């Protein structure tokens, strides 16, 4: 099987499947080898204390508190087992886009070869 001989839709489907398999395999490896999150327990408890939240609100208002919570959530996506779920989601999303592009190429290809419509 030569790569040049395959249709564009078939090539995109193979690429999408490869993205999905590699992404899910990477996510599984990260999930199985992820370290325990207990190291950050003291920092998490400090950031969730009433005094810390009060100081954040005092200096920057409620928007500062919301921004701090968002930064903590977003930063947590890139560590430990959360990273595995993030990788899996990204792999599924990108492979879905490539599969969708392949299907669009098929529908464009089918409409190009269809005969003229009858009135």
C-alpha positions as semicolon CSV with decimal commas, in nm:
position;residue;x (nm);y (nm);z (nm)
1;X;0,000;0,000;0,000
2;X;0,157;0,323;-0,115
3;X;0,075;0,646;0,063
4;X;0,038;0,839;-0,265
5;X;-0,214;0,587;-0,397
6;X;-0,461;0,645;-0,113
7;X;-0,738;0,897;-0,146
8;X;-0,723;1,211;0,063
9;X;-1,020;1,101;0,274
10;X;-0,853;0,769;0,357
11;X;-0,527;0,942;0,448
12;X;-0,711;1,182;0,680
13;X;-0,895;0,892;0,844
14;X;-0,566;0,711;0,905
15;X;-0,411;1,028;1,048
16;X;-0,712;1,082;1,277
17;X;-0,693;0,724;1,402
18;X;-0,320;0,763;1,467
19;X;-0,381;1,086;1,662
20;X;-0,648;0,915;1,869
21;X;-0,439;0,606;1,945
22;X;-0,123;0,804;2,030
23;X;-0,314;1,055;2,242
24;X;-0,503;0,794;2,440
25;X;-0,189;0,585;2,487
26;X;-0,002;0,892;2,613
27;X;-0,289;0,974;2,848
28;X;-0,286;0,619;2,985
29;X;0,090;0,633;3,044
30;X;0,063;0,968;3,222
31;X;-0,229;0,841;3,431
32;X;-0,041;0,530;3,540
33;X;0,284;0,711;3,620
34;X;0,138;1,027;3,777
35;X;0,272;1,121;4,118
36;X;0,052;1,163;4,422
37;X;-0,082;1,516;4,471
38;X;-0,032;1,512;4,850
39;X;0,277;1,737;4,818
40;X;0,060;2,035;4,735
41;X;-0,184;1,977;5,021
42;X;-0,041;2,249;5,244
43;X;-0,044;2,504;4,962
44;X;-0,401;2,408;4,873
45;X;-0,515;2,445;5,235
46;X;-0,349;2,785;5,258
47;X;-0,513;2,908;4,937
48;X;-0,852;2,790;5,059
49;X;-0,824;2,958;5,400
50;X;-1,062;3,239;5,486
51;X;-0,776;3,478;5,567
52;X;-0,612;3,429;5,226
53;X;-0,941;3,472;5,041
54;X;-1,023;3,780;5,249
55;X;-0,687;3,936;5,163
56;X;-0,737;3,860;4,794
57;X;-1,077;4,025;4,800
58;X;-0,950;4,318;5,004
59;X;-0,666;4,399;4,763
60;X;-0,827;4,315;4,432
61;X;-1,199;4,271;4,481
62;X;-1,416;3,976;4,390
63;X;-1,266;3,962;4,041
64;X;-0,927;3,894;4,198
65;X;-1,074;3,600;4,390
66;X;-1,236;3,460;4,073
67;X;-0,915;3,508;3,876
68;X;-0,715;3,330;4,144
69;X;-0,959;3,036;4,143
70;X;-0,947;3,017;3,764
71;X;-0,565;3,023;3,760
72;X;-0,556;2,748;4,024
73;X;-0,802;2,534;3,823
74;X;-0,624;2,593;3,491
75;X;-0,283;2,524;3,643
76;X;-0,416;2,201;3,790
77;X;-0,503;2,071;3,443
78;X;-0,133;2,032;3,362
79;X;-0,022;1,825;3,662
80;X;-0,066;1,465;3,773
81;X;-0,368;1,265;3,675
82;X;-0,555;1,574;3,558
83;X;-0,297;1,599;3,280
84;X;-0,397;1,250;3,163
85;X;-0,760;1,354;3,129
86;X;-0,655;1,676;2,954
87;X;-0,444;1,480;2,704
88;X;-0,728;1,235;2,640
89;X;-0,975;1,518;2,578
90;X;-0,737;1,699;2,341
91;X;-0,667;1,378;2,148
92;X;-1,037;1,296;2,109
93;X;-1,115;1,655;2,007
94;X;-0,840;1,683;1,744
95;X;-0,906;1,337;1,598
96;X;-1,278;1,421;1,579
97;X;-1,197;1,736;1,383
98;X;-0,979;1,540;1,139
99;X;-1,246;1,268;1,100
100;X;-1,504;1,541;1,036
101;X;-1,277;1,698;0,773
102;X;-1,243;1,357;0,607
103;X;-1,620;1,317;0,598
104;X;-1,658;1,665;0,448
105;X;-1,412;1,569;0,174
106;X;-1,619;1,261;0,102
107;X;-1,942;1,461;0,072
108;X;-1,768;1,717;-0,153
109;X;-1,627;1,434;-0,363
110;X;-1,969;1,269;-0,392
111;X;-2,139;1,596;-0,490
112;X;-1,876;1,666;-0,757
113;X;-1,938;1,331;-0,926
114;X;-2,315;1,352;-0,905
115;X;-2,492;1,426;-1,228
116;X;-2,694;1,740;-1,292
117;X;-3,013;1,768;-1,095
118;X;-3,347;1,732;-1,263
119;X;-3,578;2,033;-1,223
